Amino acid sequence: MSKKYKLKRLLVRRYQILAAILFILAAGLVLLPKYKKNEGIAPDQFVKNIISSERYISTDLLADRLVNQDPTVLLIDTRSEQEFNDYALPNAINIPLKDLLNEDFDGYINQDVYDIILYSNENFYADQAWIISSRLGYTNLYVLKGGLNEWFDTIINPKLPDETMPQEAFDLYSFRKAAGMYFGVGMVKSEVKKVTKSKPVKKVVTIKKKKKRVPEGGC
Amino acid sequence: MGPLIPNGIIPEDWNYIIAILIGFAFGYILEASGFSSSRKLAGVFYGYDFAVLKVFFTSAVVAVIGLYYMDYLNWVDISQLFVQPTYLWAAIIGGMIMGVGFLAGGFCPGTSLCAVAIGKIDGIVFTLGLTIGIFIFSESFSALEPLFESSNLGNITLVDSLGISPYWIIFIFTIIALVAFYFSDWVRSKVKKVFY
């Protein structure tokens, strides 16, 4: 009996109780300690991406794609402008590491149309650029393994395999030799100079705005 | 993590199915709250029934508090939610037309369909009128288009235009809601009871 009576008394006050709960919850939002939210992807996903070897592309694979004129490749040179003007891969775009987050370049990096291949002299600048941009949730980013040094060692100036090496090594060597010729090795010197001195053509990437869906309805 | 569909946790194909389920639930709640009665809806204008104000204000407050707690816990990314763009003058004029229609007809578009569903004749007449209104609007759209598309302030919220933290806005909004509830009860106690 008394239990019923207590419940009844509680139910009479139900609107006050609900109003108090609403008030406490709203006040809780104001009083909760604020923290700065991380931008971009979750840390565990980020670590998973970093340790995945898929983020590297080998010089042979890149050469193959360039020779076949793969239209989805977008090369980005992360070295300084000076170095870029001295030598760059064909059709590369120069985005120095310190300008990576510059708004002008955002349309090149934050997109999902091209496979972006970052390179520098070694892995280091390209890796840093990769880490910064993939932390922000950008996709389709790759790093040229070994960078330009590896490019020179394998494509431009490949090593002749020993005679005891398997057939695959010789196949690879001849592929590299042929690819090197495609990129201008063995041409007349003055001509080579001409090729390297000409400014690489900039690829135009249309900056796609993310579509927002318009919900409909009302009361 | 959320919103669930844009982040691919629920496939995009489920969009319409979930929308239909939410629609069922919404219609059920409208009917269960008695909103398919035009007398109940019009009561808020005459001061004898404030259920409309209480239900919609409560749902707004509960939703916004819940969303911001979920945002705090990283369950939903508030910045990913769509904000309806504000067309200032179109909203003011449209709101006034809607208010007159609401008061004269005793339904808002959603509740009129609820009334049709339970076979109310006034609801059916209202829905016919609504359809004629939609037809006239669509046919004269080219004339109305300048008004329709002018004074677009973009996807703004009070947080952007006032520059106050959203948590304070929610807190103030909650207090306004509670005061409005108390005040509406006070008005109702002063107004002559209407049997409906």
Contacts between the chains, C-beta under 8 A, distances in Angstrom:
chain1	res1	chain2	res2	distance
A	15	B	181	7.9
A	19	B	178	5.3
A	19	B	181	7.0
A	22	B	58	8.0
A	22	B	61	6.3
A	22	B	62	7.5
A	22	B	65	7.4
A	22	B	174	5.9
A	22	B	177	7.6
A	22	B	178	6.9
A	23	B	174	6.3
A	23	B	175	7.4
A	23	B	178	6.5
A	25	B	65	5.1
A	25	B	69	7.6
A	26	B	61	7.5
A	26	B	65	5.8
A	26	B	170	5.6
A	26	B	171	4.7
A	26	B	173	7.8
A	26	B	174	3.7
A	26	B	175	7.7
A	27	B	171	6.2
A	29	B	65	6.6
A	29	B	68	5.6
A	29	B	69	7.0
A	29	B	72	7.5
A	29	B	167	4.4
A	29	B	170	5.7
A	29	B	171	6.7
A	30	B	167	4.7
A	30	B	168	6.1
A	30	B	170	7.9
A	30	B	171	4.9
A	32	B	72	6.3
A	32	B	167	7.7
A	37	B	74	7.6
A	212	B	82	5.7
A	213	B	82	6.5
A	214	B	82	7.2
A	214	B	84	7.9
A	215	B	82	6.0
A	215	B	84	7.6
A	218	B	108	7.9
A	218	B	109	6.7
A	218	B	110	7.0
A	219	B	56	7.1
A	219	B	108	5.0
A	219	B	109	7.0
A	219	B	110	4.8
A	219	B	111	7.5
